[in-house]
């Protein structure tokens, strides 16, 4: 696809990258205020800052239609992970080079956010210019805290009633041109072993626990769609119980869940590991703390949004989009977990591996996603019978 670096959506992406919104860190206040002003000026609609905390909020703008529920909701997060080390260029100075745009959040997900903003603005103008009342509400949400453990932005959107179990919910996460509808579940634990006398016993118990967790996950039935459940182990840490004795060690576990491993079954697995360790190492006490937990989300083959998105992607790109399972969690996945809504998914541009230094996004794919977002909105918001609507 031919493009110009001066294209509006590319320049808007660059502008969003330059507004630091790290989580943890500066958070979303400044970028949220920018988006609030931009939407107000560009659409003429009322823009809401839906507060999560005094300094953190979702930005919400609604193109009202005849039907309030189900609405079409495009939700894209404003926060990015911290910049980290290893950058060749300043991470919040956007740089165009060889068809790519570099900068922290370029892929995840200032580009998808910009695509959603442009698509929403253009759809509002289409409705006004043609004096058309949409058949359903079109809700644009710029969310906070997607990169946080608790993902408070999508939770707030549900609690405030902007998203329901019936909504059609899409985010423009950097899916690389595939559709993410199914998501692996996840559960984070802190696992701790304590000994009244010697940390060496706790380290041995922890080493054995790591081995046993791997064996139990490997023994689970393999789901052909999701693949295996997996676990990553963090650094083992110890804490002083006195000036001279280290008597405990703690390990953080990141477990990604595939059917049939639900969060409850994962918790039961950890409890069994602790019990076995306490039997094998007398005097050892084991405990765990759940940091966060979310269930796996399965594909809904009958999803209206899924089939409409497939059709639009094929029209714009000439290719049949593939559906894949995503090992992470997005705002749309949180909505599915909270409400049971199966019309939730992600589709976004191509870019680098998430959360790395020298993060980049493919410029041509930003333009494609913007075009797809525009046409999808028209199909869902103006076209109940599925007739093709072109720009």
Buried (B, 14 or more C-beta within 10 A) or exposed (E): EEBEEEBBBBBBBBBBBBBBBBBEEBBBBEBBBBBBEBBEEBBEBEBBBBEBEEEBBBBBBBBBBEBBEBBBBBBBBBBBBBBEEEBEEEBBEBBBEEEBBBBBBBBBBBBBBBBBBBBBBBBBEBBEEEEEEBBBBBBBBBBBBBBBEEBBBBBBBBEBEBBBBBBBBBBBBBBBBBBBBBBBBBBBBBBBBBBEEEBEBBBBBBEBBBEBBEEBBEEBEEBEEBEBBBBEBEEBEEEEBEEEEBBBBBBBBBBBBBBEBBBEEBBEBBEEBBEBBBEEBEEBBBEBEEBBBBBBBBBBEEBBBBEBBBBBBEBBBEEEBEBBBBBBBBBBBBBBBBBEBBBBBBBBBBBBEEBBBBBBBBBBBBBBBBBBBBBBBBBBBBBEEEEEBEE
